[in-house]
């Protein structure tokens, strides 16, 4: 199976996850590993996680990994892997730092580790992310840093990706 990287980006509720899941089904059928980065830190997020779980085929392997997605990719049983989502992963990494604004450089190597793991394993990887840089400039340093780091991560994956889709109103626009 040919190694491939696909990035699916867009706004909230734009259809990113549904599109990525459909692509994963085409590639791997029931043989898909799903890396989930969300953490149920409150009741609302727990409900979102339950909903997303119910949308996945029951035979898919689920790896719940909020921080070390490279290790999860290496552990994945299947050749097709869906990572949902990069935006939550960047947030998880950022918020674990004692002073994220001061320690911003500590987060940059993780994206390269993910890309290295994909190349080394040869897995077909679909990555879901959010496009958060299209709105107003956030009013606080932490939110600006998050926007900047996610923008960096998205751009870095997009450069290496074989295909990039922007989801708008449930429609995929192929950018690359």
C-alpha positions in Angstrom: 0.0 0.0 0.0 1.3 3.4 -1.0 2.3 5.7 1.9 0.2 8.9 1.9 -0.5 11.9 4.0 -3.8 13.8 3.8 -4.6 17.0 5.8 -8.2 18.0 6.3 -8.8 21.5 7.7 -11.6 23.9 8.1 -13.8 25.6 10.7 -15.8 24.2 13.5 -18.6 21.9 12.3 -17.5 22.2 8.7 -17.6 18.4 8.1 -13.9 17.7 8.6 -14.3 14.6 10.7 -17.0 13.1 8.5 -15.0 13.6 5.4 -11.8 12.2 6.9 -13.7 9.1 8.2 -15.2 8.5 4.8 -11.8 8.7 3.2 -10.4 6.3 5.8 -13.2 3.9 5.1 -12.3 4.0 1.4 -8.7 3.3 2.1 -9.0 0.7 5.0 -12.6 -0.4 5.4 -12.7 -1.9 8.9 -8.9 -1.9 9.1 -8.4 1.7 10.4 -6.7 2.9 13.5 -8.1 6.1 15.0 -5.9 8.3 17.1 -8.1 10.5 19.4 -6.5 13.5 21.0 -9.6 14.9 22.8 -9.8 14.8 26.6 -13.1 14.8 28.5 -12.2 17.6 30.8 -15.9 18.6 31.3 -19.4 17.3 30.6 -19.8 19.1 27.3 -16.5 17.7 25.9 -17.4 14.2 27.2 -20.6 14.4 25.2 -18.7 15.5 22.0 -16.3 12.5 22.5 -19.3 10.1 22.9 -20.9 11.5 19.7 -17.6 11.2 17.7 -17.2 7.6 19.0 -20.7 6.7 17.8 -19.9 7.9 14.3 -16.9 5.6 13.9 -17.3 2.0 12.7 -17.2 -0.4 15.7 -14.3 -2.4 14.2 -11.9 0.5 14.1 -9.0 0.5 16.6 -9.1 3.5 18.8 -6.0 4.9 20.4 -6.7 7.6 22.9 -3.6 9.7 23.1 -3.7 13.4 24.0 0.1 14.0 23.9 2.3 11.4 22.3 0.7 10.9 18.9 3.9 9.8 17.3 4.0 6.8 19.7 0.3 6.1 19.0 1.1 6.1 15.2 3.9 3.6 15.8 1.5 1.4 17.9 -1.3 1.5 15.4 -2.3 -2.0 14.2 -3.5 -0.9 10.8 -1.9 0.6 7.8 -4.6 3.4 7.6 -4.5 5.8 10.5 -6.9 8.8 11.2 -5.6 11.4 13.6 -8.5 13.6 15.0 -7.5 16.2 15.7 -4.3 18.2 15.4 -5.8 21.3 16.9 -6.6 19.6 20.2 -3.2 17.9 20.2 -1.5 21.3 19.9 -3.7 22.7 22.6 -2.9 19.7 24.9 0.9 20.2 24.3 0.6 23.9 24.9 -1.3 23.7 28.1 1.0 21.1 29.7 3.8 23.6 29.7 4.3 25.5 33.0 4.6 28.8 31.2 3.5 28.2 27.6 4.2 31.7 26.3 7.8 31.5 27.6 8.3 27.9 26.5 6.9 28.2 23.0 10.0 26.7 21.3 9.6 23.4 23.3 6.5 22.6 21.2 7.9 22.8 17.7 9.8 19.4 17.5 6.6 17.4 18.1 5.3 18.1 14.5 8.6 16.8 13.1 8.4 13.7 15.3 4.9 13.0 13.9 6.1 13.4 10.3 9.2 11.2 11.1 6.9 8.5 12.6 4.7 8.6 9.5 7.7 8.2 7.2 9.3 5.4 9.3 6.1 3.4 9.6 4.9 3.9 6.0 1.3 4.3 7.3 -1.3 6.1 5.3 -2.3 9.0 7.6 -5.3 11.3 7.5 -5.0 14.3 9.8 -8.0 16.5 10.8 -7.2 20.0 12.0 -8.9 23.4 12.5 -8.2 26.6 10.6 -8.2 29.1 13.5 -6.2 31.9 11.9 -8.9 33.4 9.7 -10.6 35.5 12.4 -9.6 38.4 14.5 -6.3 38.6 16.3 -6.9 37.1 19.8 -6.7 39.6 22.7 -4.4 37.6 24.9 -0.9 36.2 24.5 -1.8 32.5 25.1 -4.6 32.5 22.5 -2.2 34.3 20.0 0.5 31.7 20.7 -2.0 28.9 20.2 -3.2 30.4 16.9 0.4 30.8 15.7 1.5 27.3 16.8 -1.5 25.6 15.1 -0.9 27.7 12.0 2.8 26.5 12.0 1.7 22.9 12.5 -0.9 23.1 9.7 1.5 24.7 7.3 4.2 22.1 8.0 1.9 19.2 7.5 0.4 20.8 4.4 3.9 21.1 2.8 4.5 17.4 3.3 1.0 16.2 2.5 0.0 14.5 -0.8 -3.4 16.2 -0.5 -4.9 19.0 1.5 -8.6 19.7 1.7 -10.4 22.7 3.1 -13.9 21.9 4.4 -16.5 24.7 3.9 -20.2 24.2 4.7 -19.7 20.4 4.4 -18.0 20.6 1.0 -14.4 19.6 0.5 -12.3 22.0 -1.5 -9.1 20.3 -2.7 -6.2 22.7 -2.2 -3.3 20.3 -3.0 
